[in-house]
Amino acid sequence: MLDTTQSDAAPQQDEPRGCLFALSQPPLMIFLAVIGCLLLTAALHDLLWL
């Protein structure tokens, strides 16, 4: 059975968070999705209509 008790070696709150934590934030993901859609739209426009 899985042990769910709190241990004394719990991570401290002062530890720096990595890039994956930053990418999991909704505002950043929305911004990156909008930029990606704009780049995709521009690329498709250049390929298909120009």
N, C-alpha and C positions, 0 to 999 in steps of 0.2 A: 504494500500500500504506500502511496505517496506521502512523504512527511511534509506537512505544511506549517510546521511550527517555525517561529521566528528564531533565527540563530544570532549569535553575537557578532558574526562576521558580515553583517548586513552592509551593503555599499553605502558610503557616505554621500550626503546630498551635495557636497562641494566638488565632486568629481566632474571634470569637463565632459560634455556630451559630444558624441561624434557626428559625422556627416549624416548618418542614417537617421538620427534623431531630428536633425534640421530638415531633412527631406520628408519627414512624416508630418510636418506641420501643414495644415490645410491651406493657409494663405499662400505659402510658397509653392505648393503643388498646383494651385489654381493659376498663379502667375506663370509657372513653367508650362502648364498646359495651354494657356493662351498664346504664349510666345511660340510654342511648338506648332499650334494650329496656324498661326500667321505664317511661319516659315513653310509649312506644308502647302498652304494655299498659294503662296508666292511661287514655290517650286512647280506646283501643278499648272499654274497659270503660264509660267515660262515654257513648260514642256508641251502643253496642249494647245495653247492659243497664240503663241508668238512664233 
